[in-house]
């Protein structure tokens, strides 16, 4: 592939040199996902890791305890969709590893005494159909909620099938809407019409592997006869469709994702015959609808409204292509960030972060003036708050609150009443001898970086520490109960602290902890800021005597794989072990592998010499140096991951091992990007990771 352009030839010699393609990649064969040679390599490396870790004393006890925690039937039955006087939930436990989609009368659920009726048993369905189904959700058409679009993935891939299902008969609809496996986006326009973005054959997908064409599909006709209503460009990220309801009005919408962070929003026109463009800026994010208003979050300044704000826009005016007033709904303070937004019939509920601690607000719109007012709704102090669901006609929010040492509680919240606990997870460990605190480290450029530290009370002297971080894609990392930290590793954080060690969640730049500016501070050429932030947190632990150089492990998934890969190659002296899940490692080829092209707005384009100049400085795969001893690393991933290519982890492991470094490698055959297809696999992984940390940081093997 030609990696230069006429414009690049005009750049300075230094930039041109930086943009020179790396030398031939000796491990390209590992990018053959199902290639026999590559899979033989995977099996060999899996066996090596298994031999080292699964036979260790304590492994089986860890695995069994992790499985018990994950399958605990006392866990909160988190709300799904409220459908009239019923509410749904998706439930997994030991007897139902792939899960039950079920429903209960709403009042019984709110009283803490749900009366469950199974709608779909995913395990039984998979057995009957000879498929390894993983639940991807259901979209039921309001207000009757009779017909649902059920999405199921074979083995956990992002690509899934969609089938129409009847909630009254609890059966799939004969001759109903059915979509074959693809990375589809689908929603109801009405009971007999769907908006569908899917793989329509050659030329219908973007370079990122997502649909670029939206069609209107009428019941009783073949998908091939569906009429095109919107179309994007091949270089776009992809087209998505969705619908929001405002009272009894359904608003189907189309989003043309031009980059990961820019999208054009299309709404139905006044007579709903076609979809038209809107004034919503391409950098903004649609959050909900309420009282005829579209609620929009601003990621950039717009029309004298600052980034980080919520504004409202008249849906009727946009649909009729009339002039639209831009009304501010909420502008957070400097330390705050709006994270979640959800509407009931008369209230806009906003979950904000305030120095990375949860705050809940209720916003109301004055019908006469159109102005918004707000008030804070007390829930739990110094806790992580999450919006779990809404009950529209009752103007009630379902919200969770938890800390690292306090198990989550689900509350029903109305803004004029005290919050009522619906269900709490009983404590699954004794936190009496543990302490959790928020601290701040100072990064290289002087920025204060918050982090949360958990350890035993009265701990003195340096102990091994585990830092988990992410640092990208606007995703804030908020502290949660230790049985679920770090992400996708189950109770690893708990096991680690119980052993007398320190666990840290770091809120480095690149996430959304302080709004859009916190994310933008680590975009593209500024990526080094996130690495410096992680180094600063680790160094702060050393300075405070919490841990010591060489006794600190770092953990990161997906984009976090870039983070920990860059960190270990930049500061091998500082870190003693690395955990890297479903990781991105090769910044030269990432945009050519699976969904990688969709992340160019986050990282930069390696085809552009100027971008490769900064990407090459930290690309983990390309910064492994011969003669340098790097900290041992545990890489875990899935062969079926169709988002982040398995080749990233495979090649990184191979290059490290080529240079004599210690690598633990475990590639699951199922599970997709989230790796574990069920709790059994999650429990094995938690036990293996704990064994890895024990072996490398505690025992010094």
Secondary structure, DSSP 8 states (H G I E B T S, - for coil): -----HHHHTS-HHHHHHTS--S--TTGGGG-TT-HHHHHHHHHHHHHHHHHHTTSTTHHHHHHHHHHHHH-TTS------EETTEEEEEEEETTEEEEEEEEEEHHHHHTT----EEEEEHHHHHHHHT--EEEEEEEE-TTT--EEEEEEEETT-S-EEEEEEETTTTEE-TT--EEEEES-EEEEEETTEEEEE---STT-B-TTSSB-EEEEEETTS-GGG-EEEEE--TTS-EEEEEEEEETTEEEEEEEEEEETTEEEEEEE-TTSSSEEE-SS-TT-EEEEEETTEEEEE-SS-BTTB-TT-EEEEEHHHHHTT-----EEEE---TTEEEEEEEE-SS-EEEEEEETTEEEEEEEEE-TTT--EEEEE----TTSEEEEEEEEGGGTEEEEEEE-SSS--EEEEE-TTS--EEEEE---SS--TTEEEEEEEEE-TTS-EEEEEEEEETT--S---EEEE----TT-------GGG-STTSTTHHHHHHHTT-EEEEE--TTSSTT-HHHHHTTSGGGTHHHHHHHHHHHHHHHHTTS--TTSEEEEEETHHHHHHHHHHHH-TTT-SEEEEES----TTTGGGSGGGGGGHHHH--TTSHHHHHHHHHH-GGGG--TT----EEEEEEETT-SSS-THHHHHHHHHHHHTT--EEEEEESS-GGG--SSHHHHHHHHHHHHHHHIIIIIS--
